[in-house]
Amino acid sequence: MELFVDEHATRMWDQVAEIDDIEFALEMQSLKENRIPPRYIYKNFMPVCKAWKAMFSGSPFVEQNFMESKSHLLIQAASERHMKTKLIEIGKELEFESCDLGINRLGKVRPGCDGFLLINPPKDNGQLQVINPATKFSLTIPKCPSGCPHKACSAALGFDSSTKQYKVVHVYADSYGFEVLNLGSADNEWERVSGPWEDLNDRPFNPLNFSWKDPVSINGRILHWYVDSNEYIVSMQVKEGKCSITHLPKLGNVIKRNNYSLAELGGYLSFIHSASEIEMDVWILEDFRGQVWSKKHSIVVELTNYICPNKTARQNERTMPNLGKLVAIAGARNGEVLIFKHKNSSALYIYDTKIRVMKKIGINMKNIESFVLHKDSLFTMRRIS
């Protein structure tokens, strides 16, 4: 990934290099370097000396730097040999910039957290990997007891805030159970966790034609799965490692199973419901334990300013799309922006809730399969706080 460092920060660091008291210099510049991308710090600052490495590896700096890092939408499309991957950054004016992840060959990316990604290796050997693109860290995960080849399953990386350890959560067939691997445990053994249904006949889906998709991850702390229900979803608080049912908001009318989507929005789970072709409601799960939902926003066609991509756009691109054909895939800018995909194509749209503007993203990718939010970080698997 090509990185651009603030020129003023660079000049300040040149001055820092001339100061004899390095600890004092680091302390004075602690706010400046937090604006510098993690992978630039890892490559250029940490190798300078032991004092710099210790400072940049410390929890206070790493956590603050992560908070200051920019979020990107990682988009993947199927290709002949490996997944085609792009990172998209949404700007203040809904402009977008495409950049490279810095990894040449990459398998399917699953939801991660804290700058780590959970991936299917390109060699497709039936094992998952955890990587940190900024530090080039890589960890191969032991095969799960179910023997899943990880081609049609659900998996995510989570973080247990009580033990400060990361966990891999996987499900292939809920009749077998959810599988959880604590990456900090000494035995390196998977644990089987039962689903939320005491009687499998109570499942809202037909197991013969239902496949588990990757969950929506809320900062790696809570995972949510769509289960083809018009009443509820399945959730797991990672630190507890137990499945539970989260009821959908009460709308006063019947929710159709194919008329809503789930996405992370500003650190919360959002429920985006297509009320009609011209209106869409955005709900936020404000209290996970209490299951308290609140309506945050309504997208109404007649109140939305749709920006045509360019003058040469096709006729069907010059008007706002049918809202019933859009599926929310992610949020950006701390929940102010929603990103949608068209159900019948690879077309992507961005919508600003503050100014009610929608715009099509002109990205040249076909056969788009997955979307994951990602922020670079200097975190390691060993969290100390």
Solvent accessible surface area in square Angstrom, and as a share of the most:
residue,aa,sasa,rsa
1,M,53,0.24
2,E,130,0.58
3,L,45,0.23
4,F,150,0.63
5,V,34,0.20
6,D,61,0.32
7,E,130,0.58
8,H,78,0.35
9,A,0,0.00
10,T,60,0.35
11,R,131,0.48
12,M,45,0.20
13,W,15,0.05
14,D,85,0.44
15,Q,105,0.47
16,V,7,0.04
17,A,78,0.60
18,E,144,0.65
19,I,76,0.38
20,D,146,0.76
21,D,83,0.43
22,I,54,0.28
23,E,126,0.57
24,F,102,0.43
25,A,1,0.01
26,L,7,0.04
27,E,126,0.57
28,M,118,0.53
29,Q,17,0.08
30,S,37,0.24
31,L,142,0.71
32,K,54,0.23
33,E,0,0.00
34,N,11,0.06
35,R,137,0.50
36,I,4,0.02
37,P,35,0.22
38,P,4,0.02
39,R,23,0.08
40,Y,62,0.23
41,I,0,0.00
42,Y,87,0.33
43,K,154,0.65
44,N,59,0.30
45,F,21,0.09
46,M,21,0.09
47,P,97,0.61
48,V,85,0.49
49,C,48,0.28
50,K,182,0.77
51,A,38,0.29
52,W,17,0.06
53,K,116,0.49
54,A,70,0.54
55,M,49,0.22
56,F,0,0.00
57,S,59,0.38
58,G,26,0.25
59,S,34,0.22
60,P,110,0.69
61,F,15,0.06
62,V,7,0.04
63,E,60,0.27
64,Q,65,0.29
65,N,1,0.01
66,F,37,0.16
67,M,140,0.63
68,E,87,0.39
69,S,18,0.11
70,K,131,0.55
71,S,56,0.36
72,H,23,0.10
73,L,3,0.01
74,L,1,0.00
75,I,0,0.00
76,Q,0,0.00
77,A,2,0.02
78,A,38,0.30
79,S,62,0.40
80,E,177,0.79
81,R,211,0.77
82,H,62,0.28
83,M,26,0.12
84,K,88,0.37
85,T,30,0.17
86,K,51,0.22
87,L,1,0.01
88,I,1,0.01
89,E,39,0.17
90,I,15,0.08
91,G,16,0.16
92,K,170,0.72
93,E,142,0.64
94,L,3,0.01
95,E,82,0.37
96,F,65,0.27
97,E,98,0.44
98,S,58,0.37
99,C,32,0.19
100,D,79,0.41
101,L,3,0.01
102,G,26,0.25
103,I,49,0.25
104,N,143,0.73
105,R,135,0.49
106,L,5,0.03
107,G,6,0.06
108,K,66,0.28
109,V,1,0.00
110,R,1,0.01
111,P,16,0.10
112,G,14,0.14
113,C,11,0.07
114,D,12,0.06
115,G,4,0.03
116,F,1,0.01
117,L,1,0.01
118,L,0,0.00
119,I,6,0.03
120,N,18,0.09
121,P,14,0.09
122,P,46,0.29
123,K,180,0.76
124,D,73,0.38
125,N,75,0.39
126,G,16,0.15
127,Q,45,0.20
128,L,2,0.01
129,Q,43,0.19
130,V,0,0.00
131,I,14,0.07
132,N,0,0.00
133,P,2,0.01
134,A,5,0.04
135,T,21,0.12
136,K,128,0.54
137,F,69,0.29
138,S,66,0.43
139,L,65,0.32
140,T,65,0.38
141,I,1,0.01
142,P,40,0.25
143,K,128,0.54
144,C,6,0.04
145,P,74,0.46
146,S,36,0.23
147,G,59,0.57
148,C,6,0.04
149,P,68,0.43
150,H,7,0.03
151,K,146,0.62
152,A,63,0.49
153,C,7,0.04
154,S,0,0.00
155,A,0,0.00
156,A,0,0.00
157,L,0,0.00
158,G,0,0.00
159,F,4,0.02
160,D,4,0.02
161,S,46,0.30
162,S,80,0.52
163,T,73,0.42
164,K,75,0.32
165,Q,55,0.25
166,Y,2,0.01
167,K,22,0.10
168,V,0,0.00
169,V,1,0.01
170,H,0,0.00
171,V,0,0.00
172,Y,109,0.42
173,A,35,0.27
174,D,10,0.05
175,S,72,0.46
176,Y,65,0.25
177,G,5,0.04
178,F,0,0.00
179,E,1,0.00
180,V,8,0.05
181,L,0,0.00
182,N,39,0.20
183,L,32,0.16
184,G,41,0.39
185,S,38,0.25
186,A,114,0.89
187,D,95,0.49
188,N,74,0.38
189,E,116,0.52
190,W,29,0.10
191,E,106,0.48
192,R,140,0.51
193,V,20,0.11
194,S,87,0.56
195,G,20,0.19
196,P,32,0.20
197,W,24,0.09
198,E,186,0.83
199,D,68,0.35
200,L,71,0.36
201,N,134,0.69
202,D,91,0.47
203,R,42,0.15
204,P,29,0.18
205,F,14,0.06
206,N,73,0.37
207,P,70,0.44
208,L,165,0.82
209,N,122,0.63
210,F,39,0.16
211,S,51,0.33
212,W,9,0.03
213,K,141,0.60
214,D,42,0.22
215,P,6,0.04
216,V,31,0.18
217,S,20,0.13
218,I,14,0.07
219,N,89,0.45
220,G,0,0.00
221,R,70,0.25
222,I,27,0.14
223,L,0,0.00
224,H,3,0.01
225,W,4,0.01
226,Y,79,0.30
227,V,0,0.00
228,D,41,0.21
229,S,3,0.02
230,N,50,0.26
231,E,110,0.49
232,Y,24,0.09
233,I,0,0.00
234,V,0,0.00
235,S,0,0.00
236,M,1,0.00
237,Q,32,0.14
238,V,1,0.01
239,K,85,0.36
240,E,83,0.37
241,G,13,0.12
242,K,144,0.61
243,C,20,0.12
244,S,47,0.31
245,I,51,0.26
246,T,1,0.00
247,H,88,0.39
248,L,7,0.03
249,P,7,0.04
250,K,175,0.74
251,L,44,0.22
252,G,87,0.83
253,N,98,0.50
254,V,118,0.68
255,I,12,0.06
256,K,128,0.54
257,R,103,0.37
258,N,109,0.56
259,N,45,0.23
260,Y,18,0.07
261,S,16,0.10
262,L,19,0.09
263,A,1,0.01
264,E,29,0.13
265,L,3,0.02
266,G,27,0.26
267,G,25,0.24
268,Y,106,0.40
269,L,4,0.02
270,S,0,0.00
271,F,0,0.00
272,I,2,0.01
273,H,11,0.05
274,S,10,0.07
275,A,53,0.41
276,S,53,0.34
277,E,109,0.49
278,I,108,0.55
279,E,62,0.28
280,M,1,0.00
281,D,17,0.09
282,V,0,0.00
283,W,38,0.13
284,I,13,0.07
285,L,8,0.04
286,E,100,0.45
287,D,62,0.32
288,F,41,0.17
289,R,160,0.59
290,G,46,0.45
291,Q,64,0.28
292,V,72,0.42
293,W,33,0.11
294,S,36,0.23
295,K,107,0.45
296,K,100,0.42
297,H,22,0.10
298,S,24,0.16
299,I,0,0.00
300,V,27,0.15
301,V,46,0.27
302,E,151,0.68
303,L,103,0.51
304,T,18,0.10
305,N,87,0.45
306,Y,35,0.13
307,I,72,0.36
308,C,47,0.28
309,P,40,0.25
310,N,83,0.43
311,K,192,0.81
312,T,125,0.73
313,A,6,0.05
314,R,179,0.65
315,Q,129,0.57
316,N,118,0.60
317,E,37,0.17
318,R,116,0.42
319,T,83,0.48
320,M,33,0.15
321,P,18,0.11
322,N,50,0.26
323,L,0,0.00
324,G,22,0.21
325,K,81,0.34
326,L,5,0.03
327,V,50,0.28
328,A,4,0.03
329,I,36,0.18
330,A,4,0.03
331,G,4,0.04
332,A,16,0.12
333,R,66,0.24
334,N,136,0.70
335,G,2,0.02
336,E,57,0.26
337,V,0,0.00
338,L,0,0.00
339,I,1,0.00
340,F,0,0.00
341,K,38,0.16
342,H,32,0.14
343,K,85,0.36
344,N,110,0.56
345,S,54,0.35
346,S,32,0.21
347,A,20,0.15
348,L,0,0.00
349,Y,16,0.06
350,I,0,0.00
351,Y,0,0.00
352,D,3,0.01
353,T,15,0.09
354,K,140,0.59
355,I,108,0.55
356,R,73,0.26
357,V,13,0.07
358,M,0,0.00
359,K,45,0.19
360,K,32,0.14
361,I,3,0.02
362,G,60,0.58
363,I,27,0.14
364,N,119,0.61
365,M,10,0.04
366,K,158,0.67
367,N,103,0.53
368,I,16,0.08
369,E,104,0.46
370,S,15,0.10
371,F,43,0.18
372,V,13,0.07
373,L,62,0.31
374,H,9,0.04
375,K,45,0.19
376,D,14,0.07
377,S,0,0.00
378,L,12,0.06
379,F,13,0.05
380,T,81,0.47
381,M,40,0.18
382,R,186,0.68
383,R,41,0.15
384,I,111,0.56
385,S,104,0.67
